[in-house]
Amino acid sequence: MKNLHLYFTILIAFSLSSCAPTMHNQPGEQVPQSLKKEIKKNVSLDYLLYLPEEYESKPEWPLVIFLHGAGERGDDLARVKIHGPAKLVDKGKSFPFILISPQCPANRRWTDELDALGALLDDISQKYRIDPNRISVTGLSMGGQGVWALALAYPQRFSALAPVCGRSYFYQASRIKHIPAWIFHGAKDNVVPIAESDVMAAALKKHGGDVKYTVYPEANHDSWTATYNNPELYEWLLGRQRRND
């Protein structure tokens, strides 16, 4: 287990142009204009890195990204190990994949950190033996929402999604229909209503998505303990391959 820190500068080139090339405008006229400019953005994330015990024996390994919930935000990486795969590794569990568990800064949400997560994925992919066709992301509560948001931000990078009790983006489901998803939620969740997962599962299926949906009839918000203790989840994640259709 390693505690690592990512500090990255992203160059963003953007263009705002709707119609014709820039024209000189006269008072009283409205003409099309355009903007093109390069800007810099600094991003920073602390994260936990887990490499399989036999890491050196293979040229490539699957990567699983774990996004924690709102309660684990801040600048103490030990909090990231309270739940989920990071907790299991801390308790001695061995996994046949590389595990990255970043920490969201205090008073932020994963939806605010999409550029940072993208930079982290780039950095990790360059430094370690990662199979680009087997990169999956899972997360709970705020992290469950982060799974959907990250997939929507980088729809061609992931082989599988496993959001747990997260708010969703059903109106954008068609953009990530090609990524297999296994959704989890507690039927009695009084923090994030199960309707969030209901509508997302239905929307993905409507667009032809490969969807599994597990509902825990008696679970409240904690639907993650049973989920991450289930070996079938990891077998399923590792069994998916990235699709670009």
C-alpha positions in Angstrom: 0.0 0.0 0.0 1.4 3.4 -0.9 0.1 6.9 -0.1 0.7 9.1 -3.1 0.0 12.6 -4.1 -0.8 13.9 -7.6 -0.1 17.5 -8.5 -0.7 18.1 -12.2 -1.1 21.1 -14.6 -3.6 20.6 -17.3 -3.5 22.7 -20.5 -7.0 23.3 -21.7 -7.6 24.6 -25.2 -11.1 25.7 -25.8 -13.0 27.5 -28.6 -16.2 29.4 -28.4 -17.5 29.8 -31.9 -20.9 29.4 -33.3 -21.0 30.6 -36.8 -18.7 32.5 -39.1 -15.1 33.8 -38.7 -14.6 37.0 -36.6 -15.9 40.1 -38.3 -15.5 43.8 -37.4 -18.7 45.0 -36.0 -20.2 48.5 -36.4 -22.2 50.3 -33.8 -25.8 49.1 -33.9 -24.9 45.8 -35.5 -24.7 42.2 -34.1 -22.1 40.0 -35.8 -20.5 36.6 -35.0 -17.3 36.5 -33.0 -15.0 33.7 -31.7 -12.6 33.0 -28.9 -9.7 30.6 -28.8 -7.3 30.7 -25.9 -5.0 28.3 -24.0 -5.4 28.3 -20.2 -3.7 26.4 -17.4 -5.4 24.6 -14.5 -3.6 23.1 -11.5 -5.2 20.0 -10.0 -4.2 18.1 -6.9 -5.3 14.8 -5.4 -4.0 12.6 -2.6 -4.7 8.9 -3.1 -4.0 5.4 -2.0 -2.3 3.0 -4.4 -2.5 -0.8 -4.1 -0.4 -3.0 -6.4 -1.1 -6.8 -6.5 1.4 -9.0 -4.7 2.5 -10.5 -8.0 2.6 -7.2 -9.8 6.0 -7.8 -11.4 5.0 -11.1 -12.9 2.6 -9.7 -15.5 2.9 -7.0 -18.2 -0.6 -5.6 -17.6 -3.1 -5.5 -14.8 -6.8 -4.4 -14.5 -7.3 -1.1 -12.7 -10.2 -0.3 -10.3 -10.8 3.2 -9.2 -12.7 3.6 -5.9 -14.5 6.8 -5.1 -15.4 7.2 -1.4 -18.5 9.0 0.1 -18.9 12.5 1.5 -17.9 11.5 5.0 -14.4 10.6 4.0 -13.5 13.9 2.4 -10.5 16.0 3.7 -6.8 15.7 3.9 -6.4 12.5 6.0 -6.0 9.5 3.7 -6.8 7.2 6.6 -10.4 8.2 6.2 -10.5 6.7 2.7 -10.0 3.3 4.3 -13.2 3.5 6.3 -15.3 1.8 3.6 -15.1 -0.2 0.4 -12.1 -1.9 -1.3 -9.6 0.4 0.4 -10.9 -0.8 3.8 -10.6 -4.5 2.7 -7.0 -4.0 1.6 -6.2 -2.3 4.9 -7.6 -5.4 6.7 -5.3 -7.7 4.7 -7.4 -8.5 1.6 -5.5 -9.3 -1.6 -6.9 -8.3 -5.0 -5.8 -9.3 -8.5 -5.9 -5.8 -9.8 -4.4 -2.3 -9.2 -6.6 -0.2 -6.9 -6.6 3.6 -6.8 -8.5 5.3 -4.0 -8.3 9.1 -4.3 -9.5 11.5 -1.6 -11.9 14.3 -2.4 -10.9 17.6 -0.7 -13.0 19.0 2.0 -16.2 20.9 1.0 -15.8 19.5 -2.6 -17.6 16.8 -4.5 -16.4 14.3 -7.1 -18.3 16.3 -9.7 -15.9 19.2 -8.9 -12.9 17.0 -9.4 -13.4 15.4 -12.9 -10.4 17.2 -14.4 -8.2 16.0 -11.5 -9.5 12.4 -11.8 -8.8 12.5 -15.5 -5.3 13.7 -14.8 -4.8 11.0 -12.2 -5.9 8.3 -14.6 -3.5 9.6 -17.2 -0.7 9.7 -14.7 -1.3 6.2 -13.3 -1.7 4.8 -16.8 1.8 6.1 -17.7 3.5 4.9 -14.5 2.1 1.5 -13.9 1.3 -1.7 -15.8 -2.3 -1.0 -16.5 -4.5 -2.8 -19.1 -6.2 0.1 -20.9 -9.1 -2.2 -21.9 -9.9 -3.1 -18.2 -10.3 0.1 -16.3 -13.4 0.2 -14.1 -14.7 2.6 -11.5 -16.9 2.1 -8.4 -18.0 4.3 -5.6 -20.5 4.8 -2.8 -23.0 7.6 -2.2 -21.3 10.8 -3.3 -18.8 8.4 -4.9 -21.7 6.6 -6.6 -22.7 9.8 -8.2 -19.0 10.4 -9.1 -19.0 7.1 -11.0 -21.7 8.3 -13.3 -20.1 11.8 -13.7 -16.7 10.4 -14.4 -18.0 8.0 -17.0 -19.9 10.8 -18.7 -16.7 13.0 -18.7 -14.6 10.2 -20.2 -17.0 7.8 -21.9 -14.4 5.9 -23.9 -12.0 5.1 -21.0 -13.9 2.6 -18.9 -14.7 -1.1 -19.2 -17.3 -1.3 -16.3 -19.1 0.9 -13.8 -20.3 -0.2 -10.3 -22.1 2.8 -8.6 -23.5 2.2 -5.1 -26.4 4.3 -3.8 -25.5 7.3 -5.9 -27.5 10.1 -7.5 -27.6 9.6 -11.3 -27.9 11.3 -14.7 -30.6 9.3 -16.4 -31.1 12.1 -19.0 -27.6 11.4 -20.3 -27.7 7.6 -20.1 -27.4 7.2 -23.9 -23.9 8.6 -23.8 -22.6 5.7 -21.6 -24.9 2.9 -22.8 -21.9 1.0 -24.1 -20.3 0.7 -20.7 -21.5 -2.3 -18.7 -23.0 -1.2 -15.3 -23.8 -3.0 -12.1 -25.9 -0.7 -9.9 -26.6 -1.3 -6.2 -29.1 0.4 -3.9 -30.9 -0.1 -0.6 -34.7 -0.1 -0.9 -35.1 1.9 2.3 -32.4 4.4 1.6 -33.4 7.7 3.2 -30.4 9.7 2.1 -30.3 9.0 -1.7 -33.7 7.8 -2.8 -33.7 4.4 -4.6 -35.5 6.2 -7.4 -32.1 7.6 -8.5 -30.9 4.2 -9.4 -34.3 3.0 -10.7 -34.5 5.7 -13.3 -30.8 5.3 -14.4 -31.1 1.5 -14.7 -34.3 1.9 -16.8 -32.7 4.6 -19.0 -29.6 2.5 -19.7 -31.8 -0.5 -20.6 -34.0 1.6 -22.8 -30.9 2.5 -24.8 -29.7 -1.1 -25.0 -27.2 -0.9 -22.2 -25.7 -4.0 -20.4 -27.2 -3.4 -16.9 -27.3 -5.4 -13.7 -29.3 -4.0 -10.8 -29.2 -5.2 -7.2 -31.6 -3.9 -4.7 -31.2 -4.8 -1.0 -34.8 -4.9 0.3 -34.0 -4.1 4.0 -31.0 -1.9 3.5 -31.0 1.8 4.3 -28.1 4.0 3.0 -25.4 1.5 3.8 -25.7 -0.7 0.7 -22.0 -0.7 0.3 -20.9 -3.2 3.0 -22.7 -6.1 1.4 -21.7 -4.9 -2.1 -17.9 -4.7 -1.4 -17.9 -7.9 0.6 -19.3 -9.8 -2.4 -16.5 -11.5 -4.4 -18.9 -11.7 -7.5 -18.5 -7.9 -7.9 -14.8 -8.1 -8.5 -15.1 -11.1 -10.7 -17.7 -9.2 -12.8 -15.5 -6.0 -13.0 -12.5 -8.0 -14.1 -14.5 -9.8 -16.7 -15.5 -6.7 -18.6 -13.6 -5.3 -21.6 -13.7 -1.8 -22.9 -16.0 -1.2 -25.8 -15.8 1.8 -28.1 -19.2 1.4 -29.9 
